[in-house]
Amino acid sequence: MNLKSEEEVLDFMTRLLERLHQAGFDQQGCHYQFVYVQACTQQTLPIPPCLGRGVESSGTTLYPAPDPAPERGGELVVEERIRRCIGLLMAERYGNEPLFNLQGHWQAVYRILVDKGYCRESDFDGFDVFVRRVMPEKVNKPYRHDSVRNINKTDFNKPFTKWHYSTETSGNRIPYERMVAVASRFSAILEDNGL
């Protein structure tokens, strides 16, 4: 990974530590280490088991301590950010109509959340629970339990970077391109919001 500025490094480390916390890897006895290479020098930064206090090396704080999180810790902060991102996706336009305008577009949301590690592959029940927690009150097409179940019969069951148009599985090219646009835009919105 090539990060171009100290701010990008700090942002990456923050997101990584949030994901480690979500996965439960912040228990006592866990140790992390970052290798930071800059201007032909290399630093190894030990990460203390207590993730919320910042990472220090030689007295310099390289990872800012996160803001105090509401009741459920970092998980709630991430869910709020994803909710905001879904809201931003709903506001996107595709020509003169909303970009997200079909029930099936939840497949693009599912795919990107799986690719980014927020949901597990083929865990549709888990996705159902997760998306109901993070779905904004107002969406163009409300999520339904069966919104993503048929994804295994399409090209969209593969990671987004491996999607390829095929007349056998995708049918008409226009809906395929629209799904690609939804997934691409949602991915960009998440990245713009540090997710």
NORFENHU-V811137 format. One record per pair of residues at least 12 apart in sequence whose C-alpha atoms are under 6 Angstrom apart, sorted by the first residue. I is the first residue (numbers start at 0). J is the second residue. D is the distance in whole Angstrom. If there is no record, write none. Layout:
# NORFENHU-V811137
I	J	D
I	J	D
This chain:
# NORFENHU-V811137
9	62	6
29	48	6
30	48	6
31	46	5
32	44	5
32	45	4
32	46	5
51	64	6
52	64	5
78	133	6
82	133	5
82	134	6
82	135	6
102	140	6
103	146	6
106	147	5
107	182	5
153	168	5
